[in-house]
Each structure stands twice: as structure tokens, then as C-alpha cells.
Amino acid sequence: RRLISNYGWDGLFIEPSGDMLIKGRENLENDNRITDGEFQFHHGFLSVNKNNERITNVLADYFIGETLFDLLTLHIDSYEYWVLEDFLKGHYDAKVILIGYNFSRDDSVTVPKESPPKIGHQSITDNFYSASAPALTKLAKEYGFQLVSVCKPNNLIFVHKRFNKNLFKVCDPLEKKDYFWEGDSYTNKKRKYVTDGWVKV
């Protein structure tokens, strides 16, 4: 809200749930603290499994001539790693990336590309979703991004090094104690710990 009202930000929301997309639009329209901002809303999935779901193809439908974004946020609870890789390999770029990660794995792993997305809170039943903090950090570093914040238990914030310029301390090396978490803030119970099916990256 502050970025919208004080700095003139706008953006694109991508959401597979039509109901949630409508609620998001209504929240923005009904919040009288938001004074400006023009937003676009895309109803659909992001993945690397179908051309019309690839992030670069979706962005191309909304942004013509713009290739550098201030902020990219990815929360899919499944194949974030592959969508981020697809974004970084394309002709789009970002200054800051905020991405959800799996706090239950300390090795460099992710779910397979074809892993189905988990809508709503289905992901609380097991730990087979997204990618570990080491995996996402390794990928981001390949494209010049520096990890500047671990929002334990499920978010990482990267800033591209050409914009960081020592403004933020870099989490390097990445310490297990900073991202690994054995608890469960949603159910206060242990999730089913899945050990098979992970992809090492």
C-alpha cells in the first residue's frame, strides 16, 4: 500500500482462483488509503508446462516495451524454482525478487517441473512443495541476485547486485539456522515428511 500511495507503483496480479482474484481487486478498490495505482489482473496459472502459462508469455500480454520490473513476487507452493528459472532466462528482469521457499529442506532440492500446484492450504498436509532456500539461492546467484533477507519460515528476498551496491547485507554464506525450521506455524503439528520425488539442482 505504501509503495502504491507514496511512490506511484502499479502492477499485475496473477491468480488461478477466480474468487481470490475478485477479492483482491475489491480490496484494492475499497481501500481508501490507496490513492493511486493502476492494476491489471490475470486469471490463470503460471508454470513451465504450457506455453500460455509461461511467465514471459503472460507478461508479454500486459507489458509492451517494459522489461525491467521493480518487484517480482512468486508464491505458487509447487514449482516456484522452475518459474523463476524461466523468468531469469527470458528477456525480462527484476530489481527485487520475493519468493516462497520450503523451510523443511536443507539440501539444494526442488519439486519436479510437472508437480501440480497446491491451491489454498493443501500444502499444510505435507512438505512436498516449492524449493529449498539453498536451491533458490544457488539459482538466483547465477543471474546476479544477492540474498538479502530470509523471512523465516517461508520467504526469501533477493536484490540484484547492480542495485544493491552494499545497501543491504548479503546472506552469504547462507546459514541453516536462518532458513531451516522444524515447526509448523499453521497447524502446530508435524507435516508428513516426504523424502521421495525431490529433484536435486
Secondary structure, DSSP 8 states (H G I E B T S, - for coil): -HHHHHH---EEEEES-HHHHHHHHHHHHH-TT-----EEEEES---SSSGGGSHHHHHHTT-SS--EEEEEEE--SS-HHHHHHHHHHSS-EEEEEEEE-BTT--SSEE--TT-----TTGGGGBS-SSBBHHHHHHHHHHTTEEEEEEETTTEEEEEEHHHHTTSS----S--HHHH---S-TTTSS--B---SS-EE-
